[in-house]
Amino acid sequence: MSTFGTLFRVTTYGESHCASVGCIIDGVPPGLKLTAADIQVQLSRRRPGQSDLTTPRNEKDLVLIQSGIERDYTLGTPIGLLVKNEDQRPHDYTETDLYPRPSHADYTYLTKYGIKASSGGGRSSARETIGRVAAGAIADMYLKQIHGIEIVAFVSSVGKISVPSTTISSTEEDEDHVDDVLNPEYIELLSTVTREKVDEDVTRCPHAGTREAMRARIIRAKEASDSIGGTVTCVIRGLPAGLGEPVFDKFHAKLAHAMLSIPATKAFEIGSGFSGTQVPGSRHNDPFVLKENGGLTTSTNWSGGVQGGITNGEDVYFKVGFKSPATISRPQETAQYDGTPGTLAARGRHDPCVVPRAVPIVESMAALVVMDQLMIQNARRATAAPLPPITSLPPTMVLPPGNK
Ligand SMILES: Cc1cc2nc3c(=O)[nH]c(=O)nc-3n(C[C@H](O)[C@H](O)[C@H](O)COP(=O)(O)O)c2cc1C
């Protein structure tokens, strides 16, 4: 359906060419200082027409607060946010009255509902993600201000051009030889990257050695009336241990759900991901070490900050794969709705590559997951807090009082 989250609950509405898109958010804590400008920052990073690498559809995407906020403070009641669709051009899509676009959602929406929006992608359009980004911006702000949690996403590949991320290599003598599970440069990037650094370049790739090649690759796709895919990596720093609900709502399962609900996503990897499958356990395990101020940390973090579906206090990092956008103006042999073979060369305005614009969407969906999981864990803790401390059980079974 169109709702995501349990305690921090977001419902999005709107199609690509209707009057407006937006969301209702339930569960925002009362008393949070919040203005439209706070929400606008992420919406402006998502909006179309930002550079020659994105669709030229010209939308300002200015957010209008409808409810739940008075005199710049949240009331604790549902927050309604609205963004007008201003630059609709439904006539751009007349070919798609005849043709379901290959690998777009026209055919499946029509098959499912028996009726579909007359133009554009309707509800499957990336316009829908405006509601997610607006809601995510609120969660993101609360998480940063109150808990110091930082969420930063960046473009990690375009087509075959990738920031250096894997380094596994085997030798003939030792098939288990591993230089490193992931590239040290990539690990360094995960611990230092900021949104400001990401936004220094229109590709939203913070790695100086690769971004120019990425930019050129997108331009080549655009000039060939074609499109190209890529990946977005995201890191969440400063997360407390203990988030995630075994067994079906594991933290990384929630993240995967959130990410794979973004249009055009095809893949999700947490921590070492697929690279980790090539490495023996003796190199892949994250050994425990004593933290400076007591308690345990790990000396490596190939787990990506999640073990048993629960955050362990290390950085959570993951990668999301986005396909090459389906709508291309290069002619394609396909079939009309009635089965007549034909050639479709889509008109309209399209993204040659979605990853630069997907960055704030990934951050926002991550913020929604963290906020929801944090509220669930806080509710559990608050419920357990009045219980008397358990002193009769060994420390392998129960944390000492004060450590809970
Ligand atoms: C930021 C963003 C921009 C997008 N822009 C386009 C676009 O211009 N053209 C297109 O065909 N698909 C675009 N998409 C992807 C489609 O919405 C998506 O492929 C389509 O709904 C089919 O869904 P699926 O790819 O998840 O199966 C975009 C996705 C995102 C996240």
The ligand as a Tripos MOL2 file, in Angstrom:
@<TRIPOS>MOLECULE
LIG
   31    33     1     0     0
SMALL
NO_CHARGES

@<TRIPOS>ATOM
      1 C1         15.0210    9.9620   -9.0030 C.3       1 LIG1
      2 C2         14.4030    9.0590  -10.0100 C.ar      1 LIG1
      3 C3         14.1470    9.5350  -11.2770 C.ar      1 LIG1
      4 C4         13.5840    8.6900  -12.2460 C.ar      1 LIG1
      5 N1         13.3900    9.1860  -13.5100 N.ar      1 LIG1
      6 C5         12.9580    8.3530  -14.4810 C.ar      1 LIG1
      7 C6         12.8250    8.7990  -15.8150 C.ar      1 LIG1
      8 O1         13.0850    9.9620  -16.1380 O.2       1 LIG1
      9 N2         12.3910    7.9050  -16.7380 N.ar      1 LIG1
     10 C7         12.0810    6.6020  -16.4130 C.ar      1 LIG1
     11 O2         11.6960    5.8350  -17.2760 O.2       1 LIG1
     12 N3         12.1960    6.1740  -15.1710 N.ar      1 LIG1
     13 C8         12.6280    6.9820  -14.1970 C.ar      1 LIG1
     14 N4         12.7300    6.5200  -12.9100 N.ar      1 LIG1
     15 C9         12.4040    5.1270  -12.6200 C.3       1 LIG1
     16 C10        10.9330    4.7720  -12.7770 C.3       1 LIG1
     17 O3         10.1360    5.4950  -11.8840 O.3       1 LIG1
     18 C11        10.7830    3.2490  -12.5400 C.3       1 LIG1
     19 O4         11.7410    2.5660  -13.2760 O.3       1 LIG1
     20 C12         9.4320    2.7680  -12.9740 C.3       1 LIG1
     21 O5          8.4800    3.2230  -12.0690 O.3       1 LIG1
     22 C13         9.3280    1.2490  -13.0060 C.3       1 LIG1
     23 O6          9.5600    0.7100  -11.7500 O.3       1 LIG1
     24 P1         10.7610   -0.2830  -11.4620 P.3       1 LIG1
     25 O7         11.9240    0.1710  -12.2580 O.co2     1 LIG1
     26 O8         11.0000   -0.1650   -9.9890 O.co2     1 LIG1
     27 O9         10.3200   -1.6640  -11.8800 O.co2     1 LIG1
     28 C14        13.2750    7.3500  -11.9270 C.ar      1 LIG1
     29 C15        13.5300    6.8690  -10.6260 C.ar      1 LIG1
     30 C16        14.1020    7.7080   -9.6800 C.ar      1 LIG1
     31 C17        14.3910    7.1530   -8.3100 C.3       1 LIG1
@<TRIPOS>BOND
     1     1     2 1
     2     2     3 ar
     3     2    30 ar
     4     3     4 ar
     5     4     5 ar
     6     4    28 ar
     7     5     6 ar
     8     6     7 ar
     9     6    13 1
    10     7     8 2
    11     7     9 ar
    12     9    10 ar
    13    10    11 2
    14    10    12 ar
    15    12    13 ar
    16    13    14 ar
    17    14    15 1
    18    14    28 ar
    19    15    16 1
    20    16    17 1
    21    16    18 1
    22    18    19 1
    23    18    20 1
    24    20    21 1
    25    20    22 1
    26    22    23 1
    27    23    24 1
    28    24    25 2
    29    24    26 1
    30    24    27 1
    31    28    29 ar
    32    29    30 ar
    33    30    31 1
@<TRIPOS>SUBSTRUCTURE
     1 LIG1         1 GROUP 0 **** ****
